[in-house]
Amino acid sequence: MRLKKFSDAARRRLYAAHIHSVLLRLIGETFRTSEAVHEVIAPGYSQRPDPATGSIRDQYLISVKVPRMAWREIDFFNLEQVDPIEAIARFDHVREMTKTGIFRRIDPME
């Protein structure tokens, strides 16, 4: 086995895909728990050092609002063709992310 180090850009793109995939999973599990849930608002955050104090703070990176009816448009029998970043982008969302996967702090949806 040979280990190959990821470039910074490749690592950031992988991280971005991971964040979006986790949100999709949490949204799906929330809808699965109850038919009474008609909409999910899901924020995603990271705990990062505050440059002013050095204290660890929650920094919101993404927030998405997904109505159940729009969620049902995803083809769950063809998930290998679903790009998690594009899937989240279909819904009402707040995200400041560069094309290379750098996230900036956002204010989450209420």
C-alpha atoms as one frame of an Amber mdcrd trajectory, in Angstrom:
protein
   0.000   0.000   0.000   1.257   3.467  -0.877  -0.040   6.511   0.903  -0.352
   9.652  -1.130  -0.734  13.030   0.507  -3.711  15.101  -0.647  -3.083  18.592
  -1.944  -4.646  21.365   0.144  -7.289  21.965  -2.525  -8.161  18.242  -2.746
  -8.404  18.009   1.050 -10.722  21.049   1.192 -12.955  19.633  -1.566 -13.175
  16.338   0.316 -14.055  18.221   3.531 -16.751  20.201   1.689 -18.275  16.997
   0.295 -18.158  15.465   3.790 -19.967  18.416   5.412 -22.702  18.378   2.776
 -23.043  14.575   2.980 -23.451  14.671   6.759 -26.163  17.323   6.455 -27.996
  15.268   3.837 -27.869  12.220   6.091 -29.181  14.148   9.112 -31.985  15.701
   7.078 -32.982  12.291   5.717 -32.970  10.694   9.155 -35.086  13.553  10.507
 -37.713  13.099   7.796 -37.617   9.328   8.304 -38.433   9.605  12.009 -41.858
  11.171  11.505 -44.273  11.973   8.696 -45.338  14.958  10.825 -42.057  16.717
   9.980 -42.735  18.888   6.930 -39.555  20.962   6.880 -36.040  20.675   8.302
 -33.661  23.533   9.011 -30.176  22.099   9.436 -27.131  24.191  10.347 -23.580
  22.900  10.149 -20.769  24.287  12.252 -17.160  23.701  13.160 -15.429  24.445
  16.440 -12.509  26.754  15.719 -10.204  28.982  17.742 -11.326  32.603  18.014
  -8.382  34.684  16.730  -9.146  37.436  19.262  -9.233  35.228  22.372  -7.876
  31.810  21.455 -11.039  30.253  22.897 -12.795  27.556  20.890 -16.024  28.864
  19.384 -18.745  27.425  17.191 -18.478  28.846  13.671 -21.465  28.161  11.463
 -20.412  27.232   7.939 -23.678  26.206   6.300 -27.395  26.308   6.957 -30.121
  24.757   4.820 -33.932  24.663   4.847 -35.490  21.623   3.194 -39.232  21.083
   2.663 -40.268  17.426   2.623 -41.842  17.746  -0.839 -38.547  19.007  -2.325
 -36.631  16.283  -0.460 -38.737  13.634  -2.185 -37.395  14.762  -5.575 -34.022
  13.144  -4.810 -33.648   9.717  -6.444 -32.539   7.618  -3.476 -32.139   4.566
  -5.716 -29.437   6.392  -7.681 -27.443   8.104  -4.921 -24.087   7.399  -6.551
 -25.097  10.017  -9.141 -26.025  12.628  -6.505 -23.379  15.259  -5.733 -23.965
  16.261  -2.084 -22.827  19.846  -2.708 -25.203  20.243  -5.659 -28.020  18.534
  -3.739 -27.788  21.049  -0.878 -27.567  23.923  -3.387 -31.055  22.990  -4.681
 -32.606  24.028  -1.394 -32.822  27.382   0.359 -29.394  27.659   1.979 -26.768
  30.002   3.369 -23.164  29.125   2.609 -19.995  31.088   1.860 -17.727  28.580
   0.150 -15.121  29.123  -2.545 -14.781  26.786  -5.533 -11.774  25.242  -3.786
 -13.812  24.407  -0.675 -12.825  27.204   1.709 -15.713  27.982   4.071 -16.330
  31.361   5.641 -18.405  31.964   8.762 -22.140  32.556   8.217 -25.184  33.389
  10.322 -27.438  30.300  10.380 -31.080  30.337   9.321 -33.692  30.664  12.024
